[in-house]
Amino acid sequence: MSEVNVSVSPQDVSGQAAPEPRVEPCNGRPWRIALFGFGTVASSVARILVDSRPQGLELTHIYSRSLARRRVDWVPSSVTWTDDADAALAADVDVIVELAGGLEPAGPGFMAR
């Protein structure tokens, strides 16, 4: 597993806001992020990644059990949508963020990995 370096400077004496956190790129490229789930919380995380474009982070995959209901037009076409948990786990991503709700794990065998 890789290490993430986030640089945050505290608020200075003049009261100015601290700069936004910055994530160091992985091997010279942004960290590729896959979201598992696309409910209230995950869609908000996706919106932040898409609209704010934090330096060093890129949303590349979204896994949702109910894919047909969840697709939205504001997610770039470069993002891969899937309802296959194994395909999402096998994708070339650096970070998987599991935000799927419900009583069962996000996908068969997902919690065992």
ZAFIFI-239084 format. One record per residue (C-alpha): residue in three letters; z, y, x. Coordinates in nm, 2 decimals. Example, Ala and Ser with C-alpha at 12.3 -4.5 7.8 and 13.67 -1.06 7.14 Angstrom:
# ZAFIFI-239084
- ALA; 0.78; -0.45; 1.23
- SER; 0.71; -0.11; 1.37
//
This chain:
# ZAFIFI-239084
- MET; 0.00; 0.00; 0.00
- SER; -0.08; 0.35; 0.13
- GLU; 0.15; 0.64; 0.16
- VAL; 0.10; 0.96; -0.03
- ASN; 0.18; 1.29; 0.14
- VAL; 0.26; 1.58; -0.10
- SER; 0.32; 1.92; 0.05
- VAL; 0.54; 2.16; -0.16
- SER; 0.68; 2.48; -0.03
- PRO; 1.00; 2.62; -0.20
- GLN; 0.99; 2.96; -0.37
- ASP; 1.02; 3.23; -0.11
- VAL; 1.28; 3.52; -0.11
- SER; 1.04; 3.76; -0.28
- GLY; 1.05; 3.56; -0.60
- GLN; 0.68; 3.46; -0.58
- ALA; 0.60; 3.12; -0.72
- ALA; 0.55; 2.84; -0.48
- PRO; 0.20; 2.72; -0.43
- GLU; 0.09; 2.41; -0.62
- PRO; 0.17; 2.07; -0.47
- ARG; -0.12; 1.94; -0.26
- VAL; -0.20; 1.57; -0.21
- GLU; -0.35; 1.47; 0.12
- PRO; -0.68; 1.29; 0.08
- CYS; -0.70; 0.92; 0.16
- ASN; -0.94; 0.86; 0.45
- GLY; -1.10; 1.20; 0.39
- ARG; -1.17; 1.15; 0.02
- PRO; -0.96; 1.21; -0.29
- TRP; -0.72; 0.95; -0.42
- ARG; -0.90; 0.76; -0.70
- ILE; -0.68; 0.72; -1.01
- ALA; -0.70; 0.47; -1.29
- LEU; -0.50; 0.52; -1.61
- PHE; -0.38; 0.22; -1.81
- GLY; -0.35; 0.35; -2.17
- PHE; -0.48; 0.65; -2.34
- GLY; -0.22; 0.76; -2.59
- THR; -0.03; 1.08; -2.61
- VAL; 0.11; 1.07; -2.25
- ALA; -0.19; 0.92; -2.07
- SER; -0.44; 1.15; -2.24
- SER; -0.23; 1.45; -2.14
- VAL; -0.22; 1.32; -1.78
- ALA; -0.60; 1.27; -1.79
- ARG; -0.64; 1.63; -1.93
- ILE; -0.44; 1.77; -1.64
- LEU; -0.65; 1.57; -1.39
- VAL; -0.98; 1.67; -1.55
- ASP; -0.90; 2.04; -1.63
- SER; -0.68; 2.13; -1.33
- ARG; -0.87; 1.92; -1.07
- PRO; -0.56; 1.89; -0.84
- GLN; -0.68; 1.89; -0.48
- GLY; -0.69; 1.53; -0.35
- LEU; -0.68; 1.36; -0.69
- GLU; -0.97; 1.22; -0.89
- LEU; -0.96; 1.04; -1.23
- THR; -1.21; 0.75; -1.20
- HIS; -1.11; 0.48; -1.46
- ILE; -0.94; 0.46; -1.80
- TYR; -0.83; 0.13; -1.95
- SER; -0.75; 0.12; -2.32
- ARG; -0.70; -0.17; -2.55
- SER; -0.86; 0.03; -2.84
- LEU; -1.15; 0.18; -2.65
- ALA; -1.36; 0.27; -2.95
- ARG; -1.09; 0.49; -3.10
- ARG; -0.99; 0.66; -2.77
- ARG; -1.30; 0.79; -2.61
- VAL; -1.31; 1.17; -2.59
- ASP; -1.60; 1.40; -2.50
- TRP; -1.39; 1.61; -2.25
- VAL; -1.36; 1.32; -2.00
- PRO; -1.65; 1.34; -1.75
- SER; -1.92; 1.08; -1.76
- SER; -1.83; 0.98; -1.41
- VAL; -1.51; 0.82; -1.54
- THR; -1.54; 0.45; -1.62
- TRP; -1.39; 0.35; -1.96
- THR; -1.30; -0.02; -2.00
- ASP; -1.11; -0.25; -2.24
- ASP; -1.10; -0.52; -1.97
- ALA; -0.77; -0.50; -1.78
- ASP; -0.89; -0.73; -1.50
- ALA; -1.20; -0.52; -1.44
- ALA; -0.98; -0.21; -1.41
- LEU; -0.74; -0.39; -1.17
- ALA; -1.04; -0.50; -0.96
- ALA; -1.19; -0.15; -0.95
- ASP; -1.20; 0.05; -0.63
- VAL; -0.90; 0.28; -0.70
- ASP; -0.61; 0.39; -0.50
- VAL; -0.35; 0.44; -0.77
- ILE; -0.30; 0.28; -1.11
- VAL; -0.08; 0.46; -1.36
- GLU; 0.03; 0.24; -1.64
- LEU; 0.11; 0.45; -1.95
- ALA; 0.02; 0.20; -2.22
- GLY; 0.25; 0.19; -2.52
- GLY; 0.34; -0.10; -2.74
- LEU; 0.55; -0.41; -2.71
- GLU; 0.32; -0.61; -2.49
- PRO; 0.20; -0.54; -2.13
- ALA; -0.12; -0.35; -2.08
- GLY; -0.32; -0.66; -2.02
- PRO; -0.28; -1.03; -1.98
- GLY; -0.10; -1.10; -1.66
- PHE; -0.08; -0.73; -1.57
- MET; 0.30; -0.74; -1.52
- ALA; 0.28; -1.05; -1.30
- ARG; 0.05; -0.87; -1.04
//
